[in-house]
Amino acid sequence: MEKSDYIFGIRAVAEAIEAGKDIDKILVSKELKGDLIKELLDLARENRVLVRRVPSQTIDRITRKNHQGVLAILSAVTYYRLDHLVPQLYEEGRLPFIIVLDGITDVRNFGAIARTAECVGADAIVIHEHGSVSVGGDAVKTSAGALHHIPVCRERSAAHAVKFLKENGYKVVAVSEKGAVDYTSVDYTDPVALVMGAEDVGISPEVLKLTECSAAIPMFGKIGSLNVSVAAGVLMYEVVRQRLANNFDID
């Protein structure tokens, strides 16, 4: 990790939060206690900055300088808020198209999905705070720079994001090898959100229950599922195909 990718020290990190720096997460030593650290944690919570309690050795591996048990890892992009972005898309007269990632952790898969999402003109990618991929320099490189051009929203949970999208008129489609319908039979000409699940366990049951339908890509070989970034690409271009066939403007 480059020195420019992080800030360390209690005061320095607090100042970074107050200045509105784009912070991916803050690492705080498990051993730290006291008023100063409580103030920092409260400040992080107020500004929706993710905090992880870790052993001091974890921070030592990043820097051996006097970090005081606190280190903020800066984000490579500016995170957007879904509750700000959704009304903006409607105001602009767009037919919204959003990708929700439920537990994607592999940087290469995330970068590939982001690259395709930008190419098809998707409006945003949604990730969640805990147990999800970080948008660091590696992710930006893997996306071929696409993450500088497509908004990324980091929400409390995928379930929270899906509920919000449904309340705002989106058809939310889960993409799963166990899906009940063929992916080509779903109508994607409404405001739509595609939900892609984690590489190992797929979409969580909680999120799956909230989706409008579950779509599957037919498999004809001996392997039961596609890589998540490939599956996402197939679905994204089906959205584009249907919208172009109906003469919708997808720019």
DONU-800842 format. One record per residue: residue in one letter; x, y, z of N, C-alpha, C, CB in turn. Coordinates in steps of 0.1 Angstrom, whole numbers. Glycine has a CB too. Layout:
BEGIN
(site 'A',(X,Y,Z),(X,Y,Z),(X,Y,Z),(X,Y,Z))
...
END
This chain:
BEGIN
(site 'M',(8,-12,0),(0,0,0),(9,13,0),(-10,0,12))
(site 'E',(6,22,-9),(13,34,-9),(10,43,2),(11,42,-23))
(site 'K',(19,52,6),(17,61,18),(5,70,15),(29,69,21))
(site 'S',(3,74,2),(-8,83,-2),(-21,76,0),(-6,88,-16))
(site 'D',(-22,63,3),(-34,56,4),(-40,56,18),(-33,42,-1))
(site 'Y',(-33,61,27),(-37,60,41),(-33,72,49),(-33,48,48))
(site 'I',(-40,74,61),(-37,85,70),(-37,78,84),(-47,97,70))
(site 'F',(-27,82,93),(-27,75,106),(-26,86,117),(-15,66,106))
(site 'G',(-30,81,129),(-30,90,141),(-44,94,144),(-21,102,138))
(site 'I',(-48,95,156),(-62,98,160),(-66,112,155),(-63,98,176))
(site 'R',(-58,122,158),(-62,136,154),(-62,137,138),(-52,146,159))
(site 'A',(-52,131,132),(-52,133,117),(-64,126,110),(-39,126,112))
(site 'V',(-68,114,116),(-79,107,110),(-92,115,113),(-80,93,116))
(site 'A',(-93,120,125),(-105,129,128),(-106,141,119),(-105,133,143))
(site 'E',(-95,147,116),(-95,159,107),(-99,155,93),(-81,165,108))
(site 'A',(-94,143,89),(-97,138,75),(-112,136,74),(-90,125,72))
(site 'I',(-119,130,84),(-133,128,84),(-140,142,83),(-138,120,96))
(site 'E',(-136,151,92),(-143,164,92),(-141,172,79),(-137,172,103))
(site 'A',(-130,169,72),(-127,176,59),(-134,169,48),(-112,176,57))
(site 'G',(-141,158,50),(-149,152,40),(-140,143,31),(-155,162,31))
(site 'K',(-129,138,35),(-121,129,27),(-128,117,24),(-107,126,35))
(site 'D',(-126,111,13),(-132,98,9),(-125,87,16),(-133,96,-6))
(site 'I',(-131,81,26),(-124,71,34),(-131,57,32),(-124,74,49))
(site 'D',(-123,47,28),(-129,34,26),(-132,28,40),(-119,25,18))
(site 'K',(-123,28,49),(-125,23,62),(-114,28,72),(-126,7,62))
(site 'I',(-118,27,85),(-108,31,95),(-105,18,103),(-113,42,104))
(site 'L',(-92,16,105),(-88,5,113),(-84,10,127),(-75,-3,107))
(site 'V',(-90,4,137),(-88,9,151),(-83,-3,159),(-101,16,157))
(site 'S',(-72,-1,167),(-67,-12,175),(-77,-16,185),(-54,-8,182))
(site 'K',(-79,-29,187),(-88,-34,197),(-85,-30,211),(-89,-50,196))
(site 'E',(-72,-27,214),(-68,-23,227),(-71,-9,231),(-53,-26,228))
(site 'L',(-75,-1,221),(-77,14,224),(-90,16,231),(-77,21,211))
(site 'K',(-88,25,242),(-100,29,249),(-98,44,253),(-102,20,262))
(site 'G',(-108,50,259),(-107,64,263),(-115,74,256),(-92,68,262))
(site 'D',(-115,86,261),(-124,96,255),(-121,100,241),(-124,109,263))
(site 'L',(-108,101,237),(-104,105,224),(-109,95,214),(-89,106,223))
(site 'I',(-107,82,217),(-111,72,207),(-126,71,206),(-105,58,211))
(site 'K',(-133,74,217),(-148,74,217),(-153,85,208),(-153,75,231))
(site 'E',(-146,97,209),(-150,108,200),(-148,105,186),(-141,121,204))
(site 'L',(-137,98,183),(-134,95,169),(-144,85,164),(-120,88,168))
(site 'L',(-148,75,172),(-158,65,168),(-171,71,165),(-159,54,178))
(site 'D',(-175,81,174),(-188,88,173),(-188,96,160),(-190,97,185))
(site 'L',(-176,103,157),(-175,111,145),(-176,102,132),(-161,118,145))
(site 'A',(-170,91,133),(-170,81,121),(-185,77,119),(-161,69,124))
(site 'R',(-192,74,130),(-206,69,129),(-215,80,123),(-211,65,143))
(site 'E',(-213,92,128),(-221,103,123),(-219,106,108),(-217,116,131))
(site 'N',(-207,103,103),(-204,105,89),(-204,92,81),(-190,111,88))
(site 'R',(-210,82,86),(-212,69,79),(-198,63,74),(-221,71,68))
(site 'V',(-188,64,82),(-175,59,78),(-173,45,85),(-163,68,82))
(site 'L',(-170,35,77),(-169,22,83),(-156,21,92),(-167,11,71))
(site 'V',(-158,15,104),(-147,12,113),(-146,-2,116),(-150,20,127))
(site 'R',(-134,-7,116),(-131,-21,119),(-121,-22,131),(-125,-29,107))
(site 'R',(-124,-29,141),(-115,-31,152),(-106,-43,149),(-123,-34,166))
(site 'V',(-93,-41,150),(-83,-51,145),(-72,-51,156),(-77,-47,131))
(site 'P',(-64,-62,156),(-52,-62,164),(-42,-52,160),(-45,-76,164))
(site 'S',(-34,-46,169),(-24,-36,166),(-15,-40,155),(-16,-32,178))
(site 'Q',(-12,-54,155),(-2,-59,145),(-7,-57,131),(0,-74,148))
(site 'T',(-20,-57,129),(-26,-54,116),(-22,-41,110),(-41,-56,116))
(site 'I',(-22,-31,119),(-19,-17,115),(-3,-16,114),(-24,-7,126))
(site 'D',(4,-23,123),(18,-23,122),(23,-28,108),(24,-32,133))
(site 'R',(16,-37,102),(20,-43,89),(19,-33,78),(12,-55,86))
(site 'I',(10,-22,81),(8,-12,70),(18,-1,72),(-6,-6,71))
(site 'T',(20,3,85),(30,14,88),(36,11,102),(24,28,87))
(site 'R',(49,14,103),(56,12,116),(57,26,123),(70,6,114))
(site 'K',(52,36,117),(52,49,123),(43,50,135),(49,60,112))
(site 'N',(43,61,142),(35,63,154),(20,65,150),(40,75,163))
(site 'H',(13,54,147),(-1,55,143),(-11,56,154),(-4,43,134))
(site 'Q',(-7,54,166),(-15,56,178),(-27,46,178),(-21,70,179))
(site 'G',(-26,35,170),(-36,25,170),(-48,29,160),(-42,23,183))
(site 'V',(-46,39,152),(-57,43,143),(-51,46,129),(-64,56,148))
(site 'L',(-57,40,119),(-53,42,105),(-65,42,96),(-43,31,100))
(site 'A',(-66,53,88),(-77,54,78),(-72,50,64),(-83,68,78))
(site 'I',(-79,41,58),(-75,37,44),(-84,46,35),(-77,22,41))
(site 'L',(-78,53,26),(-86,62,17),(-92,54,5),(-77,73,12))
(site 'S',(-103,59,1),(-110,53,-10),(-104,58,-23),(-125,55,-10))
(site 'A',(-104,50,-34),(-99,54,-47),(-110,62,-54),(-95,43,-55))
(site 'V',(-123,62,-49),(-134,69,-56),(-142,76,-45),(-143,59,-64))
(site 'T',(-151,85,-50),(-160,91,-41),(-173,83,-40),(-163,106,-46))
(site 'Y',(-177,79,-28),(-189,71,-27),(-201,80,-28),(-189,64,-14))
(site 'Y',(-212,75,-35),(-224,82,-36),(-234,76,-26),(-230,81,-51))
(site 'R',(-245,84,-23),(-256,78,-15),(-268,75,-24),(-260,89,-4))
(site 'L',(-273,63,-22),(-284,58,-30),(-296,67,-29),(-287,44,-26))
(site 'D',(-299,72,-17),(-311,80,-15),(-309,94,-22),(-313,82,0))
(site 'H',(-297,98,-25),(-295,110,-33),(-295,107,-48),(-281,117,-29))
(site 'L',(-289,96,-52),(-288,93,-66),(-301,89,-73),(-278,81,-67))
(site 'V',(-309,81,-66),(-322,76,-72),(-331,87,-76),(-329,67,-62))
(site 'P',(-334,97,-68),(-342,108,-72),(-336,116,-84),(-346,117,-61))
(site 'Q',(-323,117,-83),(-316,125,-94),(-317,118,-107),(-301,126,-90))
(site 'L',(-317,105,-108),(-318,98,-120),(-332,100,-126),(-316,82,-118))
(site 'Y',(-342,100,-117),(-356,102,-122),(-358,117,-127),(-366,100,-111))
(site 'E',(-352,126,-120),(-352,140,-124),(-346,142,-137),(-345,149,-113))
(site 'E',(-335,135,-140),(-328,136,-153),(-336,129,-165),(-314,130,-152))
(site 'G',(-347,122,-161),(-355,116,-171),(-349,103,-176),(-357,125,-183))
(site 'R',(-340,97,-168),(-334,84,-172),(-343,72,-169),(-320,83,-165))
(site 'L',(-341,61,-176),(-347,48,-173),(-336,41,-165),(-351,40,-186))
(site 'P',(-337,41,-152),(-326,37,-143),(-322,22,-144),(-329,40,-129))
(site 'F',(-309,20,-143),(-304,6,-144),(-292,6,-133),(-299,3,-158))
(site 'I',(-294,-2,-123),(-285,-3,-112),(-281,-17,-109),(-291,3,-99))
(site 'I',(-268,-19,-106),(-263,-33,-102),(-260,-33,-87),(-250,-36,-110))
(site 'V',(-266,-43,-80),(-264,-45,-66),(-256,-57,-64),(-278,-46,-58))
(site 'L',(-245,-55,-57),(-236,-67,-54),(-237,-71,-39),(-221,-63,-57))
(site 'D',(-242,-83,-37),(-245,-88,-24),(-233,-97,-19),(-258,-96,-23))
(site 'G',(-223,-91,-13),(-212,-99,-8),(-200,-102,-17),(-217,-111,-3))
(site 'I',(-199,-95,-29),(-188,-97,-37),(-175,-93,-30),(-190,-90,-51))
(site 'T',(-165,-101,-29),(-153,-98,-22),(-141,-98,-31),(-151,-107,-11))
(site 'D',(-141,-105,-43),(-130,-106,-51),(-128,-93,-60),(-131,-118,-61))
(site 'V',(-116,-87,-58),(-114,-74,-65),(-115,-76,-80),(-100,-69,-61))
(site 'R',(-110,-87,-86),(-110,-89,-100),(-124,-90,-105),(-102,-101,-104))
(site 'N',(-132,-97,-98),(-146,-99,-102),(-153,-85,-102),(-154,-109,-94))
(site 'F',(-151,-78,-91),(-157,-64,-89),(-152,-55,-101),(-153,-58,-76))
(site 'G',(-139,-55,-104),(-134,-47,-114),(-140,-50,-128),(-119,-47,-115))
(site 'A',(-142,-63,-130),(-147,-67,-143),(-162,-63,-144),(-146,-83,-145))
(site 'I',(-169,-65,-133),(-184,-61,-133),(-185,-46,-136),(-190,-65,-120))
(site 'A',(-176,-38,-129),(-177,-24,-130),(-174,-20,-145),(-167,-17,-121))
(site 'R',(-164,-26,-151),(-160,-23,-165),(-172,-25,-174),(-148,-32,-169))
(site 'T',(-179,-37,-173),(-190,-40,-181),(-202,-30,-178),(-195,-54,-179))
(site 'A',(-204,-27,-165),(-215,-18,-161),(-213,-5,-168),(-216,-17,-146))
(site 'E',(-201,0,-168),(-198,13,-174),(-200,12,-189),(-184,18,-171))
(site 'C',(-196,1,-195),(-198,0,-210),(-212,-1,-214),(-191,-13,-214))
(site 'V',(-221,-6,-206),(-235,-7,-210),(-243,5,-205),(-242,-20,-204))
(site 'G',(-237,14,-199),(-244,26,-194),(-252,25,-182),(-252,31,-205))
(site 'A',(-248,15,-173),(-255,14,-161),(-253,27,-152),(-250,1,-153))
(site 'D',(-263,29,-144),(-263,42,-136),(-255,41,-123),(-277,46,-133))
(site 'A',(-253,30,-117),(-246,29,-105),(-244,14,-101),(-254,36,-93))
(site 'I',(-234,12,-92),(-231,-1,-86),(-233,1,-71),(-217,-6,-89))
(site 'V',(-240,-8,-65),(-242,-7,-50),(-235,-19,-43),(-257,-8,-47))
(site 'I',(-227,-15,-33),(-220,-25,-25),(-225,-22,-11),(-204,-24,-26))
(site 'H',(-221,-32,-1),(-225,-29,12),(-213,-28,21),(-235,-40,18))
(site 'E',(-215,-23,33),(-204,-18,42),(-196,-30,47),(-209,-11,53))
(site 'H',(-202,-41,52),(-195,-51,58),(-194,-64,49),(-202,-55,72))
(site 'G',(-183,-70,49),(-181,-82,41),(-182,-80,26),(-191,-92,45))
(site 'S',(-178,-68,22),(-179,-65,7),(-165,-60,3),(-190,-55,4))
(site 'V',(-164,-60,-10),(-151,-55,-16),(-148,-41,-13),(-151,-58,-31))
(site 'S',(-135,-37,-12),(-131,-23,-10),(-128,-17,-24),(-120,-22,-1))
(site 'V',(-131,-5,-26),(-128,2,-38),(-115,9,-37),(-139,12,-42))
(site 'G',(-104,1,-39),(-91,6,-38),(-84,7,-51),(-82,-3,-29))
(site 'G',(-71,10,-52),(-64,12,-64),(-65,0,-73),(-50,16,-61))
(site 'D',(-64,-12,-67),(-64,-25,-74),(-77,-27,-82),(-62,-37,-65))
(site 'A',(-88,-23,-75),(-101,-24,-81),(-103,-15,-93),(-112,-21,-71))
(site 'V',(-97,-2,-91),(-98,7,-102),(-90,2,-114),(-92,21,-98))
(site 'K',(-78,-3,-112),(-70,-8,-123),(-77,-20,-130),(-56,-13,-117))
(site 'T',(-82,-29,-122),(-89,-41,-128),(-101,-36,-136),(-94,-50,-117))
(site 'S',(-107,-25,-132),(-119,-20,-140),(-115,-12,-152),(-128,-12,-131))
(site 'A',(-102,-11,-155),(-97,-3,-166),(-101,11,-164),(-102,-9,-179))
(site 'G',(-102,16,-152),(-106,30,-150),(-121,33,-149),(-100,38,-160))
(site 'A',(-129,22,-152),(-144,24,-152),(-149,30,-139),(-151,11,-155))
(site 'L',(-143,26,-128),(-147,31,-115),(-146,46,-113),(-140,23,-104))
(site 'H',(-139,52,-121),(-138,67,-121),(-150,73,-128),(-125,72,-127))
(site 'H',(-158,65,-135),(-169,70,-144),(-183,65,-140),(-166,66,-158))
(site 'I',(-184,55,-132),(-197,50,-127),(-198,52,-112),(-199,35,-131))
(site 'P',(-209,57,-108),(-211,59,-93),(-211,46,-85),(-224,67,-91))
(site 'V',(-205,46,-74),(-205,35,-65),(-212,39,-52),(-191,29,-62))
(site 'C',(-223,33,-48),(-230,36,-36),(-226,25,-25),(-245,37,-38))
(site 'R',(-222,29,-14),(-220,20,-3),(-230,21,7),(-205,22,3))
(site 'E',(-239,11,9),(-250,11,17),(-248,2,30),(-263,7,10))
(site 'R',(-257,4,39),(-256,-4,52),(-256,-19,49),(-267,0,61))
(site 'S',(-265,-23,40),(-266,-37,36),(-273,-38,23),(-274,-45,47))
(site 'A',(-271,-50,16),(-278,-52,3),(-293,-52,5),(-273,-65,-3))
(site 'A',(-297,-58,16),(-312,-59,19),(-318,-44,20),(-315,-67,32))
(site 'H',(-310,-36,27),(-315,-22,29),(-316,-15,15),(-305,-14,38))
(site 'A',(-306,-17,6),(-306,-11,-7),(-317,-17,-15),(-292,-14,-14))
(site 'V',(-320,-30,-15),(-330,-36,-23),(-344,-30,-18),(-330,-51,-22))
(site 'K',(-346,-29,-5),(-359,-24,0),(-361,-10,-5),(-359,-24,15))
(site 'F',(-351,-2,-5),(-352,12,-9),(-355,13,-24),(-338,20,-6))
(site 'L',(-348,5,-32),(-350,5,-46),(-365,1,-50),(-340,-4,-54))
(site 'K',(-370,-9,-43),(-383,-14,-45),(-393,-3,-42),(-387,-27,-37))
(site 'E',(-391,4,-31),(-400,15,-26),(-400,26,-36),(-395,20,-13))
(site 'N',(-389,27,-45),(-388,38,-54),(-391,33,-69),(-375,44,-53))
(site 'G',(-398,22,-70),(-403,19,-83),(-394,10,-91),(-406,30,-90))
(site 'Y',(-384,4,-86),(-375,-5,-93),(-380,-19,-93),(-361,-4,-88))
(site 'K',(-378,-26,-105),(-380,-40,-105),(-366,-46,-101),(-384,-46,-119))
(site 'V',(-366,-54,-90),(-353,-59,-85),(-353,-74,-89),(-352,-58,-70))
(site 'V',(-343,-78,-97),(-341,-91,-103),(-329,-98,-97),(-341,-91,-118))
(site 'A',(-331,-109,-90),(-319,-117,-85),(-314,-126,-96),(-323,-125,-73))
(site 'V',(-301,-126,-98),(-295,-135,-108),(-288,-147,-101),(-284,-127,-116))
(site 'S',(-294,-158,-103),(-290,-170,-96),(-291,-183,-105),(-298,-172,-83))
(site 'E',(-282,-192,-103),(-283,-205,-111),(-295,-213,-106),(-270,-213,-109))
(site 'K',(-301,-209,-95),(-313,-216,-90),(-325,-208,-93),(-312,-218,-75))
(site 'G',(-324,-198,-102),(-335,-190,-106),(-347,-197,-111),(-331,-179,-116))
(site 'A',(-359,-192,-109),(-371,-198,-113),(-375,-196,-128),(-383,-193,-105))
(site 'V',(-369,-186,-134),(-373,-183,-148),(-360,-180,-156),(-382,-170,-149))
(site 'D',(-361,-182,-169),(-350,-179,-178),(-348,-164,-179),(-353,-185,-193))
(site 'Y',(-335,-160,-179),(-332,-146,-178),(-338,-138,-189),(-317,-144,-177))
(site 'T',(-340,-144,-201),(-345,-137,-213),(-360,-135,-212),(-342,-145,-226))
(site 'S',(-367,-142,-203),(-381,-140,-202),(-386,-129,-193),(-388,-153,-197))
(site 'V',(-376,-123,-186),(-379,-111,-177),(-379,-98,-185),(-368,-111,-166))
(site 'D',(-389,-90,-182),(-390,-77,-188),(-381,-67,-181),(-404,-72,-188))
(site 'Y',(-370,-61,-188),(-361,-52,-182),(-363,-38,-187),(-347,-56,-185))
(site 'T',(-375,-35,-192),(-378,-22,-198),(-383,-12,-187),(-387,-23,-209))
(site 'D',(-384,-16,-175),(-388,-7,-164),(-375,-3,-157),(-398,-14,-154))
(site 'P',(-376,6,-148),(-364,9,-139),(-360,-5,-133),(-367,20,-128))
(site 'V',(-348,-8,-134),(-344,-22,-130),(-331,-22,-122),(-342,-31,-142))
(site 'A',(-330,-31,-112),(-318,-34,-105),(-315,-49,-105),(-319,-29,-90))
(site 'L',(-303,-52,-109),(-299,-66,-110),(-291,-69,-97),(-290,-69,-123))
(site 'V',(-294,-80,-90),(-286,-84,-78),(-277,-96,-81),(-296,-87,-67))
(site 'M',(-265,-94,-79),(-255,-105,-81),(-249,-109,-67),(-243,-100,-90))
(site 'G',(-248,-122,-65),(-244,-127,-52),(-229,-130,-51),(-252,-140,-49))
(site 'A',(-225,-133,-39),(-211,-136,-36),(-206,-148,-44),(-210,-138,-21))
(site 'E',(-193,-148,-46),(-187,-159,-54),(-189,-173,-48),(-172,-156,-55))
(site 'D',(-190,-174,-35),(-191,-187,-29),(-205,-192,-25),(-182,-188,-17))
(site 'V',(-213,-182,-20),(-226,-186,-15),(-237,-180,-22),(-227,-182,0))
(site 'G',(-235,-171,-32),(-245,-165,-40),(-253,-154,-32),(-255,-176,-44))
(site 'I',(-265,-152,-36),(-273,-141,-29),(-278,-146,-16),(-285,-137,-39))
(site 'S',(-278,-138,-6),(-282,-142,7),(-297,-144,7),(-278,-132,18))
(site 'P',(-302,-154,16),(-317,-157,16),(-325,-144,19),(-319,-168,26))
(site 'E',(-320,-136,28),(-327,-124,32),(-329,-115,20),(-319,-116,43))
(site 'V',(-319,-113,11),(-320,-105,0),(-329,-111,-11),(-306,-101,-6))
(site 'L',(-327,-125,-13),(-335,-132,-23),(-350,-131,-20),(-330,-147,-22))
(site 'K',(-354,-131,-8),(-368,-130,-5),(-374,-116,-9),(-370,-132,10))
(site 'L',(-365,-106,-9),(-370,-93,-12),(-371,-90,-27),(-361,-83,-6))
(site 'T',(-364,-98,-35),(-364,-95,-50),(-377,-99,-56),(-353,-103,-56))
(site 'E',(-380,-93,-68),(-393,-95,-75),(-393,-109,-81),(-395,-84,-85))
(site 'C',(-381,-112,-87),(-380,-125,-93),(-366,-130,-94),(-386,-125,-108))
(site 'S',(-364,-143,-96),(-350,-148,-96),(-348,-154,-110),(-348,-159,-85))
(site 'A',(-338,-149,-117),(-336,-153,-131),(-323,-161,-132),(-335,-141,-140))
(site 'A',(-323,-171,-141),(-312,-180,-143),(-307,-180,-157),(-316,-195,-139))
(site 'I',(-294,-182,-159),(-288,-184,-172),(-287,-199,-175),(-274,-177,-173))
(site 'P',(-293,-204,-186),(-292,-218,-189),(-278,-224,-189),(-299,-221,-202))
(site 'M',(-276,-235,-183),(-263,-242,-183),(-264,-255,-191),(-258,-244,-168))
(site 'F',(-255,-258,-200),(-255,-270,-208),(-243,-279,-206),(-257,-266,-223))
(site 'G',(-233,-274,-199),(-221,-282,-196),(-222,-289,-183),(-209,-273,-197))
(site 'K',(-211,-293,-178),(-210,-301,-166),(-208,-292,-154),(-199,-311,-166))
(site 'I',(-204,-280,-156),(-202,-270,-145),(-215,-263,-143),(-190,-260,-148))
(site 'G',(-219,-262,-130),(-232,-257,-127),(-234,-242,-127),(-236,-261,-114))
(site 'S',(-224,-234,-128),(-226,-219,-127),(-214,-212,-134),(-227,-215,-113))
(site 'L',(-217,-200,-138),(-207,-191,-144),(-200,-183,-133),(-214,-182,-155))
(site 'N',(-188,-178,-137),(-182,-168,-128),(-191,-156,-127),(-168,-164,-135))
(site 'V',(-192,-150,-115),(-201,-139,-113),(-200,-127,-122),(-200,-134,-99))
(site 'S',(-188,-124,-126),(-186,-113,-135),(-191,-116,-149),(-171,-109,-136))
(site 'V',(-189,-129,-153),(-195,-133,-166),(-210,-133,-166),(-189,-147,-170))
(site 'A',(-216,-138,-156),(-230,-139,-154),(-236,-124,-154),(-234,-146,-142))
(site 'A',(-229,-115,-147),(-234,-101,-147),(-233,-95,-161),(-225,-93,-137))
(site 'G',(-223,-98,-169),(-222,-93,-182),(-233,-98,-191),(-208,-97,-188))
(site 'V',(-236,-111,-190),(-247,-117,-198),(-260,-109,-195),(-249,-132,-195))
(site 'L',(-263,-108,-182),(-276,-101,-178),(-276,-86,-182),(-278,-102,-163))
(site 'M',(-265,-79,-181),(-264,-65,-184),(-267,-63,-199),(-251,-59,-180))
(site 'Y',(-262,-72,-207),(-264,-70,-221),(-278,-74,-226),(-254,-77,-229))
(site 'E',(-284,-83,-218),(-298,-86,-221),(-307,-73,-218),(-303,-98,-212))
(site 'V',(-304,-66,-207),(-311,-54,-204),(-309,-44,-216),(-305,-47,-191))
(site 'V',(-297,-43,-221),(-294,-34,-232),(-302,-38,-244),(-279,-33,-235))
(site 'R',(-302,-51,-247),(-308,-57,-259),(-323,-53,-259),(-306,-72,-260))
(site 'Q',(-330,-56,-248),(-344,-53,-247),(-347,-38,-248),(-350,-58,-234))
(site 'R',(-339,-30,-242),(-342,-16,-243),(-339,-10,-257),(-333,-8,-233))
(site 'L',(-329,-15,-263),(-327,-11,-277),(-338,-16,-286),(-313,-16,-283))
(site 'A',(-343,-28,-284),(-354,-33,-292),(-366,-25,-291),(-356,-48,-289))
(site 'N',(-368,-19,-279),(-380,-11,-277),(-377,4,-279),(-385,-13,-262))
(site 'N',(-366,7,-286),(-363,21,-289),(-361,30,-278),(-373,26,-299))
(site 'F',(-357,25,-266),(-354,33,-255),(-340,40,-256),(-354,26,-241))
(site 'D',(-339,52,-252),(-326,59,-252),(-318,54,-240),(-328,74,-251))
(site 'I',(-307,47,-242),(-299,42,-231),(-286,50,-229),(-296,27,-233))
(site 'D',(-284,61,-235),(-272,69,-233),(-272,75,-219),(-271,80,-244))
END
